[in-house]
Amino acid sequence: MAIEIPNAAYSGKIKEVPLGQEGKTITFGGETCYPFHLFEGAMPHPPKIAMEVYDRAPEEWPDTVMEPFADVAGDPVAWANKCIDSYGAEMIMLQLASIDPNAQNTSADEAAAIAKKVSDAVDVPLIVWGCTNVDKDTEVLKAVCEACEGKNVIIGPVQEGNYRAIGATAIGYKHTVVASTPIDINLAKQLNILLGNLNVPDDKLLIDPTTGALGYGLEYCYSVMERIRMAALTQEDERLQFPILANFAKEVWKTKEVKLSSAEAPLLGDQKKRGILMEAMTAQCVLLAGADILVMRHPEAISLVKEAIKDLMTTEEG
């Protein structure tokens, strides 16, 4: 007797969002099923990985993850090019960490100039990320939008406190925005509604629900991402039907588990391998929760996750 496997019924679809410059765009979204449930629906555009680049050489990174970038860490353009040429980066995220008022407090003009140089140097989609300080991000990201006019740069984080200013500027200069909220499905939906009321086009919007690291609240982040996907696909919630960005690399690599040396914590095993696996496992979890874009750091962790994506996107027929 044949066994009939029950399939879930989906009435919604994730909106398609093209990222990057004209002629070299990568499209995200389009899913008509839960993540990798290819026996129930379609995932026309596989998840992609954005590699981190910082505007200034990081001082707090463990040596195990700094090593691949030690020769380019002081030059964002060289760093971005190395990610693409040496490690096959599909996207770049430029972290403007130095603009933080509690760090170097880099000016908006200087930060925008750095973003412009990187955007001119790469032909893959570019994400430009602020420091999460609402006032400083407003000033800086507006300047970035103007400097990178027409290049469809992905701008974030756009938060409730600055969505009007950044959203309106992004519309004017034809960029995509990332709606960022603190791990809450209702807050995520509300911000998407506000951006829609501001006339941000649906094909210029991504969701950042905030993502923690493995062992640091990841299970709660997972459940929120899962609920967002459920609402989008089975409840036809149009304001949650957007691709999801998971910006977790900096959360992983600041944990004590990746910073403790092998000598300090021999029971945790080799420090380098530990960090790589922690980042890869975090990535795997958010993939299964529904992330379309993964922000990652270590090339070896990225290689592991690319193989996992390839395996998950392969059907028995394919």
Residue, then its C-alpha position, 0 to 999 in steps of 0.5 A: m500500500a502506497i503511503e501518501i505524504p501530506n503536504a502543507a497548503y500555501s496561499g501566500k508568496i514572498k515578494e521578489v526583490p532585485l538587489g544590486q546595479e542594473g544588469k548585475t542584479i541578484t533577485f531574492g524572494g519568490e518562495t511559495c513554501y517553507p524553507f527548502h520544502l521543495f516537495e511542497g512549493a518553489m524556492p526560485h532564488p537560493p539564499k546568498i551570503a554577504m561577506e563583511v567588510y569594515d570601514r576601519a581595521p577591527e581591533e576586537w576581532p579574534d586572530t582566528v577570524m582576522e587572519p584571512f583579512a590581515d593584509v587588507a583590513g585597513d582598506p575597505v576597497a581592497w578588503a571587498n575585492k579580496c572577498i570577491d576575488s579570493y573567496g567568491a563573495e556573492m554580496i558585500m556588507l560594508q559595516l560603518a562601525s567607526i561612525d558610532p559616537n562611542a567609537q571614532n565618531t566618523s563624520a557622515d561625509e567621510a563615511a559616505a566617501i568610503a561607501k562610494k569608493v566601495s560601491d564603485a569598486v565592486d559589481v556585486p550587491l552592496i549592503v551599507w550598515g550603520c551603527t544602530n544609533v538612530d540619530k547618527d545613522t540618520e545623518v550618515l545613511k542619508a549621505v550614503c544614499e546621496a553619494c551612491e545615487g542610482k546604484n541600488v545600495i541596500i541601506g540599513p538598519v532602518q528603524e522606527g526612529n528614523y524610517r521617515a528620513i532614511g526611507a524618503t531619501a532611499i526612495g529619492y536616490k533609488h536604493t533598497v532599505v532594510a527594516s530592522t526591529p528587535i526580535d518581534i513579529n508585530l514590530a516587524k510588521q508595523l515598521n513594514i506598514l509604516l514604510g509602505n505608507l511612506n511609499v517605499p516600493d515593495d521591491k525595495l524592502l527587506i526584513d531584518p528581525t535581528t538575529g543572535a548567535l548560537g547559544y545566545g538566544l538563537e532559539y527565540c530569534y528562530s521562532v520569530m523568523e519562523r512565525i514571520r514566514m508562517a504569517a507570510l505564506t499561510q496567512e497571506d500577511e502581505r506586510l510580512q511577505f519580504p525576503i529576510l536578512a540575517n546579520f549575525a556574524k558580529e554576534v557570533w564572533k564577539t562571544k566568549e566561546v570564540k574568543l577564548s584560546s585553546a590554552e584558556a579553554p582546552l575542553l572547548g577544543d581548537q579555537k579556530k575550528r570552534g569559531i568556524l563551526m559556531e558561525a556555520m551552525t548559526a547560519q544553518c539555523v537561520l537558513l532553516a528559519g527562512a533567511d534569504i541573505l546571511v551576513m557572514r565573516h570567516p571564509e571557511a564557515i562560508s564554504l561550509v554553508k554554501e555546500a549546505i545550501k547546495d545540498l538543500m536546494t537539490t531535489e531527488e530529481g535534480 
